[in-house]
Amino acid sequence: MAVHVSTSDPQDGRRGSTRSARAASRAGELAGPMAWLDALAGLAPQVADAASFEAALCTLAEMLAAIAGIDTVSVFEPDPQSGLRLVHAGPEGPIAGAAGLASLALGGGRTVTGRRRPGIAAEAVVPLVDGGEVVALVHLASRRGDGLGAAALRAVEGLGLHAVAVRRLARSQEAVLRDPVTGLASHAAWSDVLPRLLAAARRDGTPMSVAVLDLDHFHAVNEVQGRERADLLLRQVSVLWSAAVREGDYLCRLGGDSIAVALAGCDLDTAIIRAERLCAATPSGYSCSGGVACWDGVEDGGALTDRARTALVDAKVAGRSRVAAAAGAPLTAADATGWTRWAALIPEILADRRIHSVYQPVVGLMSGRIAAYEALARPEGGAPDMDVEGLFAAAQYRGLLRDLDWLCRRSAVAGARTLAPGLPLFVNVAVSALLDPLLDVEHMLLLLRWAGRSPADTVLEITEREAVRDLERFAEVLASYRAHGFRFAIDDVGEGHSTLQVLATAVPEFVKVARSLVAAPAESGRGAALQAVVAFAASSGAVVIAEGIETEAEARRVRDTGIALGQGTWLGPPVAVPSP
């Protein structure tokens, strides 16, 4: 039987083993088998207190070696290459034949005793078993033979259970701290390790940077080729990037296809070079984008990671397949043009409820009268006509879309208290928030009662930002809202995720046509698409609303196609307080 000797230092991660050995030595002075068993029971907490399974095994061995009647203790672990790996032995090493006896115990999965031989009066191997698997083998030998009775061996088995418990705990912690798909550190591990790396950088006076990398168009791989292919790609990337980083760099999967790397000792310029090298190591046929932020010496790990994520957004907006550096100055709403800066602002906006609503009229194209209002969310300090698509994109990117959606709903309803009963209010809702069980219809009813509005006057406008993946659940949720009088609109039909399949499932009361169709010439392909939408609405009984009307000519053209209602700057800009 070949035995591989471990070269790791069992002292690493072990606590109290010296104290345990001294305590065991004092216990060994006790006489009689009952005292021997009592000593084992009293020392069990020392094994359970070990910081790792190997440390627990070494502590167990040292305690047993210090008890009277046991002269040598060796501990082995099963090894797929060599058969057995020696974890612990006394100063003279394992006695001859120990590995052979251990192999018998490994094969049988039960305690095995050896024959009396010169210099050894009694010996035994006690396997430690976890879930039917032998995970360690403890070899005991006595020159006198008075310390290895059946009761004593059962006590050793019981003591070994404490070491097995340490192993189970370590494995459960490893599962939390290790991403199951890529094998990289998990987000939980990142939250634990990054603060310690920053503390070390502060102590040593060295720079520290973080890069966050995303595969470009990864969602298309997931949706078109399937989850298994996407996971395989992530594993390939993880292997390649793990080989490309320096020793001491720390790779972690933050979630989705976002992978972060902590770059100790790197200033911003050096970190950018490192990130570009990782991007260059992406599998053939794919590209990635990255954002890099250098620690300012004050911010915490979360803020540093957020700045790197914001820079990643910048890289994607700039065209992907590149690395962007993070800005170091604090950001305000005035800085957030497009969606390049919203990622850094979104937590503060949510925490302080810094959202208000403006209201754009929906107008009859024949009568010119206001038929409804749509509530549009704006951050504090933002102009009524500002583009906030970046705000919602950042919230979706950071997993905060549900929270932002509810804040916007609350603002929309609160600001519309002056609307006359019977005048519909269109309130935008995200698909994920609409389907979230935590924001069911009862929450919306409570919100309307608080504002004094009726569900019959409320139209929930489903935005096009997200795909509807569970159409059955989608239909069930819409039915639960309709049972209370709510109506629905599908936003931006012709763009984004507002597909014919969604239209057929939702059967909305209102269909809002995207500006790209409204502005298209009648004879173009988009013009034909507009006519198809009008035909669908006629067959389902839905009312069509043309969005983004900016000229009289556009208003006339969509009216001639049979569309009765319109919305846009030419018909009426957003206002702070809607007219009754």
N, C-alpha and C positions, 0 to 999 in steps of 0.2 A: 504493500500500500504506500503510494507516494504521498508525502505530506509537504504542503507549501507553508513556509513560515512567514507569518505576517510581519511586515517591516513598519507598520504604523505604530505610533506611540500611544499605548492605551491610557497614558496619563492625560492626553488631550480629552477634554470634555468629561473627565471623571471627577467626582467630588467626594471627598471624605474617605477614600480607600485606605489611607494610612491610619486614620482614626478607627476605621472598621477593623483593620488587622490588629491594632492594639486591643480593641474591645474583645475581639475573638480570642486573643491570647489570654486575656484575663478569664474569659469564659472557659478556655481549655484547662484551666487549673481546677475546675470543678470536677468532681469524681462521679462516676456512674453513668449509665446510659441515659437516665432521665435528665441529668444535668447537661449532658451533651445535646439532647434534643431541645432543651430549654435554651441553650446557647444559640442554636440555629434559629429558633423562633425569635429570639431577642434581636438577632442581627439582620432579620429579613428586611426591615425598613432601609438599611444601608444599601441593599441591592436595589430596592425600588427607587432610591433617590439618585441613582446613576443617571448621567445625562445622555447616554447612548447604550445600545444593546451590547456593544463590545466592552464598554466600560463596566456595564453590569456584570458581564461574564468574568472580567478580571477581578472585580470586587468580590464576586462569589468565590472565585478560586483562592484569593488571598485569605478570605475568612475561613474557608475549609482547611487550608494548610496550617492555620494557626490553632486549630482545635486538636486537643490531645487525641491520639489514636490514628490520625491521618498523617502520613509522612510525605507523600507527593501528590500534587494535583496538577492535571493538565486539562486544557479545554480545547476542543476542536470544533470547527464549523464545516459543514459539507461544502465542497468546492466542485463545480462542474468540470473543471480542468484537471485538477490533481487528485480529486477524490475527497481529501481532507485538508483543511488549512488549520495550522496550529495558531491559536489565538493567545494562549497563555501557558507558561510552564515555569517551574521553579528554576533556581540558578543553575541546576545541573541538567535542565532540559527534561523532556519526557522520558520515562524509563523504557527500556527495550520492550517491545511487544505492545506498548500502549496504543499505537495507531492500529495494529491488527485487531485488538479487542474492540476498539472504537468502531471499526468498519463492520464488525459483527452486529453491534448495537444499532448502527445506522441502517443496516439491511433489515433487521427485525423490528426496529422501532420500539424496543423495550430494553429494560435494564439487563445487562449481561455481566456475569461474574466470571473471574478467571481462576485457573487452578493454582494451588499452592506451588511455589517454585523457590529456588534458593534466593534468600534475601527478601522475599515477598511472601508474607503469610496470607494476605488477602488483597484482592483488587476487584474493582467493578467499574463499569461504565454506565452512567445514568444519562439517557437521552432527554433533551428538553424539546418538547413537542408543542407546536403552535398550529392549531387547525388541522391536525393529522400529518403535518410536515415536521420532520426532525430538523431543528434549526441550530442545535448545538449538542455537543457530547462532552460530559464531564467525567474524566478518568481519575479514579481515586485508588491509592495504594497504601497499604499498612504493613509494616514489618512485623507487628505483633499480632494483628488480626483481631483485635478487640474493639475496633471502632467502625466496622462495616457490616453490622447486622442488618436484618431486613427492615427493622424499624428505622434505623439510621438512614438507609438508602431511600426509604419513602419520605423521610424528612428532607433529604437533599432534593428529591423531586419537587416537593412542595416549595422549597426555597427557590428552585429554578423557575417556578411559575412567576415569581416576582421579576426575574430577568426577562421572561417572555412578555410580561405586561409592559416592560420598558420598550421592548421591540415593537409591540403593537402601537404604543403611543407614538414612537418615532415614525412609524410607517404612516399613521394617520396624519401626523404633522407634515410629513413629506408630501402626502397627497394634496394637502391644502396649499403648500408652498411650491408645488410643481405643476406646470400646465400639462394636462393629460394628452393634448394633441401634439404639441411640439417638444415636450420634455424640457422646455426652458423654465426659468423661474416664473411664478405666477404674479398676478397683480398684488396679491396679499404679501408675497415675499418682497416685491419692489417697495411697498409701503414700509416694510420693516428694515430693509437693507439700506435704502437710499439715505435716510437720516443719519445712519452710522457712517456712511461714506462722506457725507457733508461734515460731520463732526471731526472725522479724521483730517479732511482738507483744511478745516479751520485750525486744528491743532498743529498741523505741519506747515501751514502757510502756503499751500499749493493750490493751483486752480482746479476747478471741477466743472465738467460740462455734461449735459444730457442731450442725446439725440433720440428723436422718435421717428420711426420709419414706417411707411405704409406701402404695400404693393399697389401699383396703379391698376384701376379697373378690376380689383379683386372681386367686387360684388358680381360682376359679369361671370366670372369663373364659378362662383357659388350658385348663381341662378341658372346658368345655361348648362354647365358641365356637372353640377351636383355637389353636394356636401363632401362626398368622399374625395373627389378630385381636388376640391379646395383644401381639404385637410392635408392631402398628400403634398400639395404645393407648399403649404405652410411648413410641413416637416422638412422638405427639401431646402427651403430658405433657411430654416433654423440650423440645419447641418452646415450649410455653406457659410453662414454668418458666424457661427460658433468657431469655425476654423479660421475665419478672417480677423477676429478680434484679437487684441493683445491679451496676454496673461494679466489678470487683474481687472479687465473690463467686465462689466456685469450686464448680461443680456436678460431681457424679461419680455414676456408677452403681456401687454396691457389689456388685450381683448380684441376680438375681430382679427384684422390683419395688422394691427398696430404693435410694433416691437420696439421697445426702448432699450437703450444701452447707456450705462453710466460710464463716463470716460474720465477716470481719475488722472490728475496731472495735466489735463488738456485745457489750454485756453481756447477761445472761440475759433481762431483760425485753424489751430491744430485739430479741433473737434470736427470742423467742416471737412477737412481732408479725410479724417477717419470715417465720417459718415459717407462721403463719396466713394471710399473704397468698399464699404459694405454694399452700397447700391450697385457698384460694378460687379459684385459677386452674386447678384441676383440670377436665378436660373435663366438660361437662354430662352428668348421669346417673351420675357416679361421685363418690366421696369418698375422702379420704385421711386418715391419721393421722400424727402426727409426734412425735418426741422431741427435746428440745433440751438440750444441756449446755454450760456455760460453763467455759472452761479455768481450772484452779486455779493455773496458773503453774508447776507442777511435773511433772504427769503427761505421758506421751508421747502421740503422736497416736492410737495404738491404744487406750489407756485412755480417752481423751476420746471417741473414736468409740463405744467399748463403753458408756460411760455414756449417750450419746445413744440408742443402740439399746435399752438397758434402759428408758429413759423412753418410747420408742416402744411397747414391750411394755405399759407401764402405760397408755398411751393406748388401746391396743386392748382391754385387759381392762376399762377403764372404759366401753367402749361404742363405740369407734371414732369417726371423724369429729371428731377433736380433737387438740390439741397438749399434751403433758405435759412438765414440766421434770424434769431428772435430779436425784437427790439427790447431795450432795457427800461424805457420810460413807462410810467403808469399811463393807462389809456382811459379815454372818456368817450361818451357817445359820439361826440363830434369827430373823433378819429376813426370811427367805425364805418368807413365807406365800403360798400359791397359786403363781403362776409370775411374779409381778411383779418379783422381785429375783434370780431364779436366773441370768439372763443375765450378771450381773457376777461371779457366783461360779464358774461352770462351769469356766473355765480352771484356777483354783486347785484345784478338786476333782479334776480329771483329773491335774494335775501331781503332786499329793501323794497320789493314790489314796485320797482321803478318802471311801470308800464301804464300808459293811459291809452284811451281809444279816441279815434276820430271816425267820422261817419260820412260815408259817401252815398248819395242818393241813387236809387234805381228808378229810372224815369220811363214813362210811357212814350214810345217813339211817335205815336200819333197825337196824343193829347198834350204831351209835355208836362204832365203832372207827376209828382213824386208818388211812386207805388210802394216803395220800401227803402230801407237803409241797410247798408252793410257796415258792420263795425270793423275797423282796421286798427291793429295794434301798433303802437309807436312807443319807443323808449322815451323816458323823460329827457327833454332837451332836443328831441328830434322833430324835424319839420313834418307837417301833415302829409307831404308828398314824398317823404324820404323812402328809399328802398330798404326794406327790412328782411329781404330773403336771406341775407347772410346771418341775421340773428337766429332764424329758425334752423338754418343749416348747421350753425355752430351748436345749437341746443341738441339737434338730432345726433351730431357727431359725438357730443359729450354725454349722451344718454340722459339729457335733461328736457327732452321735448315734452314729455307728459306734464312736468311741473310748469313749463312756460305756457303750454296750451291752457291749463287751468287758470293761470294768472290772467291770461288774455281774455278768456271767457268771463271771468269775474269782472274785469275792467269793462268789457263790452256791455254787459247787462247793467252794471252800476251806472254807467254814463248815459243810458238810454231811458232813464226814468221819465223824461219829459215827453217821450213819444206817446202819441194818442193810442188808445186801445184800438186794435184792428189793423194798425200799420205794422207790417212784418219787419222784424229785425233779423238780418242774416248774421250769424255768428260762426266764424271759422273754427273748425275742429280738425285735429290731426287723426289719421286712421288709428295709430297706435294708442292714442289717448282715448278715442271713442271705444275701442275694443278692450281697454284696460278694466278689469273687474273692480279696481279701486275707485274708478270714476264712472260708476254706472248711472242709470237714469235717475235714481233717487237723489244723487248729488246735484244733478242739474235742476231737478224740481225744487230742491231746497234753495238753490241759488235764485231761481225765478221768484219764489215766494218772498225771499228777502228783498228783492228789487220791485216787487209788486207787478210782475209781468206774467202773462199767460203762455203756456206751451203752444197754444194755438197761434200765437203771434210770433213764434220763434222758429226760424229756419236754420237748421244746422248745416253749414256749408262745408262739405268734406273736401279738404285740400288735396292737391295732386302730388304732394312731396313724397309720399310713401306708397309702396305697392300694397294692395290688399292680397295677402297670401292665404288667408283662411276665409273663403267666400261663404261657407256655411255659417261660421261664427258671425261674419259681417251681416248676413241676412237676419240672424236671430237678434242681434243687438238693435238693428234698425227697427225691427218689429216691436221690440220692447219700448222704444221711444215713441213710435207711432201710436201705440196703445194709449199714450197719455196726450196725444194731440200734436206732437212735434212733426214738422215737415223737414224734408231734406233737399239739398242742392248738391250737385257735383260740380266742383270748381274746375276751371281751365280745361274743359273738354277739348281734346285736340293736342294737348301737351302732357308731359310728365307721365304719371301713372293713372290718369283718368281714361281708362280703356273701355272699349265696348263691352267687355266682360263685366266690368264694374257697373256700367250703366244698366246692363241687363239684370244684374243681381239686385241692385239698389232700387230700380224703378223710381227714380227721384221725382219729386213734384216740380223741381226746377233744374234746368240744365244751363250752366253758364259756359258760354263759348269763349275760348281763349282768343286773345287779341291777334295771334298769328293767323287765325282763320278769318277774323273780322276784317283785317287789313288786306287780305289777299284778293286779287282780281277775281271776278266771278268765273272767268273762263279757265282759271288755273286749277291745279289738282286740289289745292286747299279750298278753293271756292266750291268744288264738288264735295269735299268733305263737309263743308258748312251745310250744304243742301242735304247731305245724308243725316246730319245731326237734327236738322229741322224735321226731316221725315220720321226719324225715330221718335222725337218728341210728340209729333202728331199722332203716332200710333199708340203711344203709351199714356197720352194725356198730360205730358209735362209742359211747363211753360219755359220757353227759351229766353235767356238774357244774354245779350251781346256785351262782352266786356272790352274795355280799352278803347272806346270810341273817342277819337281825338279831333275829328273834323265833321263838318256837316255832310260831306260826301260819303263818309263811312256810315253815318247814321242813315242816310237815304238808301245806301246799298243794302245794308242788313235789313232795313224795314221792308224793302222790296222782295226779300226772300221769305217774308212771312214772320219775321221776328218782331214781337210786340214790345219788348222791354230792352232797355240799354243802360249802360253804365260806363262812365269815362269822364275825362277832364272837360270835354266839350259840353257834356250834359250837366256836369256839376262836380266841382272838386270836393275832396274830403273837408269836413268842417268839424270844429271842436264839439259843438252841441247841436244835435239834430233838431230841425224845426218840428213842432207838433203836427 
